[in-house]
């Protein structure tokens, strides 16, 4: 079963619960995921939420066999 893709920049993220792939209206909450709706990442982290916390230059994994 394939899950739905999340909208990257929704027009009105506050109108939808983003807690599961049903994307219910904020006042419906059919999944019973909680008593409050789950916010879209853009509401928490801003318009550049996709880049939040990503530092590709320092995210390189160290080779465990390479001496330090």
N, CA, C and O atoms as a CHARMM CRD file, in Angstrom:
* protein
*
  272
    1    1 UNK  N      0.84700  -1.16900   0.00000 PROA 1      0.00000
    2    1 UNK  CA     0.00000   0.00000   0.00000 PROA 1      0.00000
    3    1 UNK  C      0.89700   1.23900   0.00000 PROA 1      0.00000
    4    1 UNK  O      1.79400   1.35600   0.83500 PROA 1      0.00000
    5    2 UNK  N      0.66800   2.12400  -0.89600 PROA 2      0.00000
    6    2 UNK  CA     1.48800   3.30600  -1.06300 PROA 2      0.00000
    7    2 UNK  C      0.84300   4.49400  -0.35300 PROA 2      0.00000
    8    2 UNK  O     -0.35500   4.73500  -0.50000 PROA 2      0.00000
    9    3 UNK  N      1.64000   5.23300   0.41600 PROA 3      0.00000
   10    3 UNK  CA     1.08600   6.39800   1.09100 PROA 3      0.00000
   11    3 UNK  C      1.07600   7.59700   0.14800 PROA 3      0.00000
   12    3 UNK  O      1.84400   7.65900  -0.81200 PROA 3      0.00000
   13    4 UNK  N      0.20100   8.53800   0.43800 PROA 4      0.00000
   14    4 UNK  CA     0.08800   9.73700  -0.38700 PROA 4      0.00000
   15    4 UNK  C      1.28600  10.64300  -0.14600 PROA 4      0.00000
   16    4 UNK  O      1.87700  10.62800   0.93400 PROA 4      0.00000
   17    5 UNK  N      1.64100  11.42900  -1.15300 PROA 5      0.00000
   18    5 UNK  CA     2.71300  12.40000  -0.99900 PROA 5      0.00000
   19    5 UNK  C      2.16600  13.63100  -0.29600 PROA 5      0.00000
   20    5 UNK  O      1.03300  14.04600  -0.54100 PROA 5      0.00000
   21    6 UNK  N      2.96900  14.20400   0.56800 PROA 6      0.00000
   22    6 UNK  CA     2.56300  15.40700   1.28900 PROA 6      0.00000
   23    6 UNK  C      2.75700  16.62000   0.37300 PROA 6      0.00000
   24    6 UNK  O      3.71900  16.67800  -0.39400 PROA 6      0.00000
   25    7 UNK  N      1.85200  17.56800   0.45900 PROA 7      0.00000
   26    7 UNK  CA     1.96300  18.79900  -0.32200 PROA 7      0.00000
   27    7 UNK  C      3.14000  19.60700   0.22100 PROA 7      0.00000
   28    7 UNK  O      3.24600  19.81200   1.43000 PROA 7      0.00000
   29    8 UNK  N      4.01500  20.06200  -0.65500 PROA 8      0.00000
   30    8 UNK  CA     5.19900  20.78800  -0.21600 PROA 8      0.00000
   31    8 UNK  C      4.88500  22.20000   0.26500 PROA 8      0.00000
   32    8 UNK  O      5.44400  22.65400   1.26300 PROA 8      0.00000
   33    9 UNK  N      3.99600  22.89600  -0.43700 PROA 9      0.00000
   34    9 UNK  CA     3.63400  24.26400  -0.07600 PROA 9      0.00000
   35    9 UNK  C      2.11600  24.44600  -0.22800 PROA 9      0.00000
   36    9 UNK  O      1.65600  25.07900  -1.17900 PROA 9      0.00000
   37   10 UNK  N      1.34000  23.88500   0.71900 PROA 10     0.00000
   38   10 UNK  CA    -0.11900  24.01100   0.61600 PROA 10     0.00000
   39   10 UNK  C     -0.57400  25.45500   0.83500 PROA 10     0.00000
   40   10 UNK  O      0.06400  26.21200   1.56700 PROA 10     0.00000
   41   11 UNK  N     -1.68900  25.82700   0.18900 PROA 11     0.00000
   42   11 UNK  CA    -2.20100  27.19500   0.31300 PROA 11     0.00000
   43   11 UNK  C     -2.73300  27.48700   1.70800 PROA 11     0.00000
   44   11 UNK  O     -2.48000  28.56200   2.25200 PROA 11     0.00000
   45   12 UNK  N     -3.46500  26.54500   2.29500 PROA 12     0.00000
   46   12 UNK  CA    -4.05100  26.72000   3.62700 PROA 12     0.00000
   47   12 UNK  C     -3.75100  25.48400   4.48200 PROA 12     0.00000
   48   12 UNK  O     -4.63900  24.65800   4.68900 PROA 12     0.00000
   49   13 UNK  N     -2.52800  25.34200   4.97800 PROA 13     0.00000
   50   13 UNK  CA    -2.18400  24.14000   5.74600 PROA 13     0.00000
   51   13 UNK  C     -2.96900  24.00800   7.04400 PROA 13     0.00000
   52   13 UNK  O     -3.11900  22.90700   7.57200 PROA 13     0.00000
   53   14 UNK  N     -3.46900  25.12600   7.55800 PROA 14     0.00000
   54   14 UNK  CA    -4.20100  25.09400   8.82200 PROA 14     0.00000
   55   14 UNK  C     -5.57800  24.45000   8.70700 PROA 14     0.00000
   56   14 UNK  O     -6.20800  24.18000   9.72900 PROA 14     0.00000
   57   15 UNK  N     -6.05500  24.19900   7.50600 PROA 15     0.00000
   58   15 UNK  CA    -7.37500  23.60600   7.29800 PROA 15     0.00000
   59   15 UNK  C     -7.36200  22.08400   7.28900 PROA 15     0.00000
   60   15 UNK  O     -8.42200  21.45900   7.25600 PROA 15     0.00000
   61   16 UNK  N     -6.17800  21.47800   7.31800 PROA 16     0.00000
   62   16 UNK  CA    -6.05200  20.02800   7.17200 PROA 16     0.00000
   63   16 UNK  C     -5.23400  19.45400   8.31400 PROA 16     0.00000
   64   16 UNK  O     -4.31400  20.10400   8.81000 PROA 16     0.00000
   65   17 UNK  N     -5.56200  18.24400   8.73100 PROA 17     0.00000
   66   17 UNK  CA    -4.75200  17.49900   9.68300 PROA 17     0.00000
   67   17 UNK  C     -3.76000  16.67100   8.87700 PROA 17     0.00000
   68   17 UNK  O     -4.16600  15.90600   8.00300 PROA 17     0.00000
   69   18 UNK  N     -2.47900  16.80900   9.15300 PROA 18     0.00000
   70   18 UNK  CA    -1.42800  16.13900   8.38700 PROA 18     0.00000
   71   18 UNK  C     -0.88500  14.91300   9.11900 PROA 18     0.00000
   72   18 UNK  O      0.21400  14.45400   8.80700 PROA 18     0.00000
   73   19 UNK  N     -1.62800  14.37600  10.08200 PROA 19     0.00000
   74   19 UNK  CA    -1.14600  13.28300  10.91400 PROA 19     0.00000
   75   19 UNK  C     -1.10300  11.92000  10.25300 PROA 19     0.00000
   76   19 UNK  O     -0.38200  11.04200  10.72600 PROA 19     0.00000
   77   20 UNK  N     -1.83700  11.71300   9.18900 PROA 20     0.00000
   78   20 UNK  CA    -1.81500  10.44100   8.46700 PROA 20     0.00000
   79   20 UNK  C     -2.05900  10.73300   6.99100 PROA 20     0.00000
   80   20 UNK  O     -2.10200  11.89600   6.59100 PROA 20     0.00000
   81   21 UNK  N     -2.21700   9.70900   6.19300 PROA 21     0.00000
   82   21 UNK  CA    -2.40100   9.94800   4.76100 PROA 21     0.00000
   83   21 UNK  C     -3.86600  10.14400   4.36500 PROA 21     0.00000
   84   21 UNK  O     -4.18900  10.11100   3.17800 PROA 21     0.00000
   85   22 UNK  N     -4.75800  10.34900   5.34500 PROA 22     0.00000
   86   22 UNK  CA    -6.16000  10.65400   5.03200 PROA 22     0.00000
   87   22 UNK  C     -6.36400  12.14000   4.78700 PROA 22     0.00000
   88   22 UNK  O     -7.28700  12.52500   4.06900 PROA 22     0.00000
   89   23 UNK  N     -5.51500  12.98600   5.37400 PROA 23     0.00000
   90   23 UNK  CA    -5.58700  14.44100   5.23200 PROA 23     0.00000
   91   23 UNK  C     -7.00100  14.96100   5.45700 PROA 23     0.00000
   92   23 UNK  O     -7.58200  15.60700   4.58600 PROA 23     0.00000
   93   24 UNK  N     -7.54900  14.67100   6.63700 PROA 24     0.00000
   94   24 UNK  CA    -8.90200  15.08800   7.00700 PROA 24     0.00000
   95   24 UNK  C     -8.97400  16.59700   7.21400 PROA 24     0.00000
   96   24 UNK  O     -7.96200  17.26000   7.43900 PROA 24     0.00000
   97   25 UNK  N    -10.17400  17.11400   7.13400 PROA 25     0.00000
   98   25 UNK  CA   -10.39300  18.51000   7.50100 PROA 25     0.00000
   99   25 UNK  C    -10.05800  18.67000   8.97900 PROA 25     0.00000
  100   25 UNK  O    -10.18800  17.72100   9.75200 PROA 25     0.00000
  101   26 UNK  N     -9.63600  19.84600   9.36700 PROA 26     0.00000
  102   26 UNK  CA    -9.19700  20.08100  10.74100 PROA 26     0.00000
  103   26 UNK  C    -10.28400  19.79200  11.77400 PROA 26     0.00000
  104   26 UNK  O     -9.96800  19.52100  12.93200 PROA 26     0.00000
  105   27 UNK  N    -11.53900  19.84400  11.38400 PROA 27     0.00000
  106   27 UNK  CA   -12.61700  19.56500  12.33500 PROA 27     0.00000
  107   27 UNK  C    -13.18400  18.15200  12.20700 PROA 27     0.00000
  108   27 UNK  O    -14.14100  17.82000  12.90700 PROA 27     0.00000
  109   28 UNK  N    -12.62400  17.31200  11.33700 PROA 28     0.00000
  110   28 UNK  CA   -13.12900  15.95400  11.15000 PROA 28     0.00000
  111   28 UNK  C    -12.31700  14.93000  11.94200 PROA 28     0.00000
  112   28 UNK  O    -12.88900  14.19300  12.74400 PROA 28     0.00000
  113   29 UNK  N    -11.01100  14.86500  11.74100 PROA 29     0.00000
  114   29 UNK  CA   -10.08300  13.97000  12.45700 PROA 29     0.00000
  115   29 UNK  C    -10.60100  12.53200  12.50400 PROA 29     0.00000
  116   29 UNK  O    -10.78300  11.97300  13.58500 PROA 29     0.00000
  117   30 UNK  N    -10.83800  11.93800  11.34300 PROA 30     0.00000
  118   30 UNK  CA   -11.39500  10.59000  11.24300 PROA 30     0.00000
  119   30 UNK  C    -10.47100   9.49800  11.75200 PROA 30     0.00000
  120   30 UNK  O    -10.95400   8.45200  12.18700 PROA 30     0.00000
  121   31 UNK  N     -9.16700   9.69900  11.71500 PROA 31     0.00000
  122   31 UNK  CA    -8.25000   8.61700  12.06800 PROA 31     0.00000
  123   31 UNK  C     -8.15300   8.40100  13.57300 PROA 31     0.00000
  124   31 UNK  O     -7.68600   7.35000  14.01000 PROA 31     0.00000
  125   32 UNK  N     -8.58100   9.36400  14.36600 PROA 32     0.00000
  126   32 UNK  CA    -8.47200   9.22500  15.81200 PROA 32     0.00000
  127   32 UNK  C     -7.03600   9.33000  16.27900 PROA 32     0.00000
  128   32 UNK  O     -6.67400   8.79000  17.32400 PROA 32     0.00000
  129   33 UNK  N     -6.21100  10.03100  15.49600 PROA 33     0.00000
  130   33 UNK  CA    -4.79000  10.16400  15.78500 PROA 33     0.00000
  131   33 UNK  C     -4.53700  11.01100  17.02800 PROA 33     0.00000
  132   33 UNK  O     -3.40500  11.06400  17.51100 PROA 33     0.00000
  133   34 UNK  N     -5.51500  11.64200  17.53100 PROA 34     0.00000
  134   34 UNK  CA    -5.37600  12.47700  18.71700 PROA 34     0.00000
  135   34 UNK  C     -6.53200  13.44300  18.80600 PROA 34     0.00000
  136   34 UNK  O     -7.44600  13.41000  17.98300 PROA 34     0.00000
  137   35 UNK  N     -6.49100  14.28500  19.78500 PROA 35     0.00000
  138   35 UNK  CA    -7.59100  15.23100  19.94900 PROA 35     0.00000
  139   35 UNK  C     -7.34100  16.52400  19.19200 PROA 35     0.00000
  140   35 UNK  O     -8.25600  17.33400  19.04100 PROA 35     0.00000
  141   36 UNK  N     -6.11400  16.73600  18.71200 PROA 36     0.00000
  142   36 UNK  CA    -5.78100  17.92900  17.95700 PROA 36     0.00000
  143   36 UNK  C     -5.22300  17.53600  16.60500 PROA 36     0.00000
  144   36 UNK  O     -4.71000  16.43000  16.43300 PROA 36     0.00000
  145   37 UNK  N     -5.32400  18.43900  15.64800 PROA 37     0.00000
  146   37 UNK  CA    -4.78900  18.15100  14.32900 PROA 37     0.00000
  147   37 UNK  C     -3.26600  18.23400  14.34300 PROA 37     0.00000
  148   37 UNK  O     -2.68600  18.97500  15.13700 PROA 37     0.00000
  149   38 UNK  N     -2.63600  17.48800  13.48000 PROA 38     0.00000
  150   38 UNK  CA    -1.19300  17.52300  13.32900 PROA 38     0.00000
  151   38 UNK  C     -0.85500  18.61600  12.31800 PROA 38     0.00000
  152   38 UNK  O     -1.37200  18.59500  11.20100 PROA 38     0.00000
  153   39 UNK  N      0.00200  19.57400  12.68700 PROA 39     0.00000
  154   39 UNK  CA     0.31700  20.66100  11.76100 PROA 39     0.00000
  155   39 UNK  C      1.23200  20.20900  10.62900 PROA 39     0.00000
  156   39 UNK  O      1.98300  19.24300  10.76700 PROA 39     0.00000
  157   40 UNK  N      1.15900  20.91300   9.52500 PROA 40     0.00000
  158   40 UNK  CA     2.05800  20.68600   8.39400 PROA 40     0.00000
  159   40 UNK  C      3.43600  21.23600   8.78900 PROA 40     0.00000
  160   40 UNK  O      3.50500  22.20700   9.54200 PROA 40     0.00000
  161   41 UNK  N      4.52400  20.64800   8.30500 PROA 41     0.00000
  162   41 UNK  CA     5.85900  21.15700   8.64900 PROA 41     0.00000
  163   41 UNK  C      6.07200  22.63100   8.31700 PROA 41     0.00000
  164   41 UNK  O      6.84700  23.30700   8.99400 PROA 41     0.00000
  165   42 UNK  N      5.39800  23.14000   7.28700 PROA 42     0.00000
  166   42 UNK  CA     5.55300  24.54900   6.93300 PROA 42     0.00000
  167   42 UNK  C      5.04000  25.46100   8.05200 PROA 42     0.00000
  168   42 UNK  O      5.50000  26.59500   8.19000 PROA 42     0.00000
  169   43 UNK  N      4.09100  24.96800   8.84800 PROA 43     0.00000
  170   43 UNK  CA     3.57200  25.75500   9.96600 PROA 43     0.00000
  171   43 UNK  C      4.57500  25.83500  11.10700 PROA 43     0.00000
  172   43 UNK  O      4.60900  26.83100  11.82900 PROA 43     0.00000
  173   44 UNK  N      5.38000  24.81500  11.27700 PROA 44     0.00000
  174   44 UNK  CA     6.36200  24.78600  12.35800 PROA 44     0.00000
  175   44 UNK  C      7.70700  25.37800  11.95900 PROA 44     0.00000
  176   44 UNK  O      8.34400  26.07400  12.75000 PROA 44     0.00000
  177   45 UNK  N      8.13700  25.10200  10.73100 PROA 45     0.00000
  178   45 UNK  CA     9.49800  25.44900  10.32200 PROA 45     0.00000
  179   45 UNK  C      9.58000  26.53100   9.26300 PROA 45     0.00000
  180   45 UNK  O     10.68300  26.96500   8.92900 PROA 45     0.00000
  181   46 UNK  N      8.45700  26.98600   8.71900 PROA 46     0.00000
  182   46 UNK  CA     8.46000  28.03400   7.71100 PROA 46     0.00000
  183   46 UNK  C      8.52600  27.48500   6.29100 PROA 46     0.00000
  184   46 UNK  O      8.52200  26.27300   6.07300 PROA 46     0.00000
  185   47 UNK  N      8.58700  28.40600   5.32900 PROA 47     0.00000
  186   47 UNK  CA     8.54900  28.01600   3.92600 PROA 47     0.00000
  187   47 UNK  C      9.75300  27.18800   3.48500 PROA 47     0.00000
  188   47 UNK  O      9.65100  26.43100   2.52000 PROA 47     0.00000
  189   48 UNK  N     10.87200  27.31200   4.15700 PROA 48     0.00000
  190   48 UNK  CA    12.05600  26.52900   3.79200 PROA 48     0.00000
  191   48 UNK  C     12.18300  25.26100   4.64900 PROA 48     0.00000
  192   48 UNK  O     13.29000  24.83000   4.97100 PROA 48     0.00000
  193   49 UNK  N     11.04700  24.67700   5.01100 PROA 49     0.00000
  194   49 UNK  CA    11.04200  23.51400   5.90100 PROA 49     0.00000
  195   49 UNK  C     11.77000  22.31000   5.32700 PROA 49     0.00000
  196   49 UNK  O     12.24000  21.46800   6.09200 PROA 49     0.00000
  197   50 UNK  N     11.87800  22.19800   4.01700 PROA 50     0.00000
  198   50 UNK  CA    12.57800  21.05800   3.42800 PROA 50     0.00000
  199   50 UNK  C     14.06900  21.09900   3.71700 PROA 50     0.00000
  200   50 UNK  O     14.71000  20.05100   3.78700 PROA 50     0.00000
  201   51 UNK  N     14.63200  22.28400   3.88400 PROA 51     0.00000
  202   51 UNK  CA    16.05100  22.42800   4.15700 PROA 51     0.00000
  203   51 UNK  C     16.35300  22.49100   5.64300 PROA 51     0.00000
  204   51 UNK  O     17.52100  22.54800   6.02800 PROA 51     0.00000
  205   52 UNK  N     15.33500  22.48400   6.48300 PROA 52     0.00000
  206   52 UNK  CA    15.52400  22.62900   7.92200 PROA 52     0.00000
  207   52 UNK  C     16.38800  21.49200   8.47600 PROA 52     0.00000
  208   52 UNK  O     16.04700  20.31600   8.34900 PROA 52     0.00000
  209   53 UNK  N     17.48900  21.86200   9.08000 PROA 53     0.00000
  210   53 UNK  CA    18.35200  20.87700   9.72400 PROA 53     0.00000
  211   53 UNK  C     19.24600  20.09800   8.78400 PROA 53     0.00000
  212   53 UNK  O     19.97200  19.21100   9.23300 PROA 53     0.00000
  213   54 UNK  N     19.21900  20.39800   7.49500 PROA 54     0.00000
  214   54 UNK  CA    20.06400  19.66900   6.55600 PROA 54     0.00000
  215   54 UNK  C     21.32100  20.46500   6.25600 PROA 54     0.00000
  216   54 UNK  O     21.25800  21.56700   5.71100 PROA 54     0.00000
  217   55 UNK  N     22.42300  19.91400   6.60400 PROA 55     0.00000
  218   55 UNK  CA    23.70400  20.50800   6.26600 PROA 55     0.00000
  219   55 UNK  C     24.47300  19.41700   5.54300 PROA 55     0.00000
  220   55 UNK  O     25.17900  18.63000   6.17300 PROA 55     0.00000
  221   56 UNK  N     24.34000  19.36500   4.23600 PROA 56     0.00000
  222   56 UNK  CA    24.88800  18.25900   3.46300 PROA 56     0.00000
  223   56 UNK  C     26.39800  18.17900   3.53400 PROA 56     0.00000
  224   56 UNK  O     26.95800  17.09400   3.37200 PROA 56     0.00000
  225   57 UNK  N     27.07300  19.28300   3.76800 PROA 57     0.00000
  226   57 UNK  CA    28.53500  19.24800   3.85500 PROA 57     0.00000
  227   57 UNK  C     28.99200  18.50900   5.11100 PROA 57     0.00000
  228   57 UNK  O     29.98200  17.77900   5.06700 PROA 57     0.00000
  229   58 UNK  N     28.29100  18.68400   6.22200 PROA 58     0.00000
  230   58 UNK  CA    28.70200  18.01900   7.46100 PROA 58     0.00000
  231   58 UNK  C     27.93400  16.72500   7.70700 PROA 58     0.00000
  232   58 UNK  O     28.20400  16.03200   8.68800 PROA 58     0.00000
  233   59 UNK  N     26.99600  16.38900   6.84800 PROA 59     0.00000
  234   59 UNK  CA    26.20000  15.17700   7.04700 PROA 59     0.00000
  235   59 UNK  C     26.86300  13.93700   6.44800 PROA 59     0.00000
  236   59 UNK  O     26.26700  12.86000   6.43300 PROA 59     0.00000
  237   60 UNK  N     28.09000  14.08600   5.95600 PROA 60     0.00000
  238   60 UNK  CA    28.81100  12.96200   5.36200 PROA 60     0.00000
  239   60 UNK  C     29.09900  11.93200   6.44500 PROA 60     0.00000
  240   60 UNK  O     29.57800  12.27700   7.52600 PROA 60     0.00000
  241   61 UNK  N     28.81200  10.68700   6.16000 PROA 61     0.00000
  242   61 UNK  CA    29.06500   9.61400   7.11300 PROA 61     0.00000
  243   61 UNK  C     30.56000   9.27300   7.11100 PROA 61     0.00000
  244   61 UNK  O     31.18900   9.15600   6.05900 PROA 61     0.00000
  245   62 UNK  N     31.08800   9.12300   8.27900 PROA 62     0.00000
  246   62 UNK  CA    32.49800   8.75500   8.39200 PROA 62     0.00000
  247   62 UNK  C     32.65800   7.26400   8.09200 PROA 62     0.00000
  248   62 UNK  O     31.80200   6.45200   8.44500 PROA 62     0.00000
  249   63 UNK  N     33.74900   6.92300   7.44800 PROA 63     0.00000
  250   63 UNK  CA    34.05300   5.52700   7.17300 PROA 63     0.00000
  251   63 UNK  C     34.60700   4.90500   8.45200 PROA 63     0.00000
  252   63 UNK  O     35.64400   5.35000   8.94300 PROA 63     0.00000
  253   64 UNK  N     33.94400   3.88900   9.00300 PROA 64     0.00000
  254   64 UNK  CA    34.39000   3.32000  10.28100 PROA 64     0.00000
  255   64 UNK  C     35.75500   2.64000  10.16700 PROA 64     0.00000
  256   64 UNK  O     36.41600   2.44300  11.18600 PROA 64     0.00000
  257   65 UNK  N     36.19800   2.27600   8.96100 PROA 65     0.00000
  258   65 UNK  CA    37.48400   1.61900   8.79200 PROA 65     0.00000
  259   65 UNK  C     38.61800   2.60800   8.55500 PROA 65     0.00000
  260   65 UNK  O     39.78800   2.22700   8.59100 PROA 65     0.00000
  261   66 UNK  N     38.28300   3.87600   8.31400 PROA 66     0.00000
  262   66 UNK  CA    39.29400   4.89000   8.07000 PROA 66     0.00000
  263   66 UNK  C     39.79900   5.43800   9.39100 PROA 66     0.00000
  264   66 UNK  O     38.99900   5.80700  10.25000 PROA 66     0.00000
  265   67 UNK  N     41.12700   5.49900   9.57200 PROA 67     0.00000
  266   67 UNK  CA    41.65400   6.02100  10.84700 PROA 67     0.00000
  267   67 UNK  C     41.34000   7.50400  11.01200 PROA 67     0.00000
  268   67 UNK  O     41.30900   8.25200  10.03500 PROA 67     0.00000
  269   68 UNK  N     41.11300   7.91200  12.22100 PROA 68     0.00000
  270   68 UNK  CA    40.74000   9.30800  12.49600 PROA 68     0.00000
  271   68 UNK  C     41.92200  10.23300  12.48600 PROA 68     0.00000
  272   68 UNK  O     41.76700  11.43500  12.70100 PROA 68     0.00000
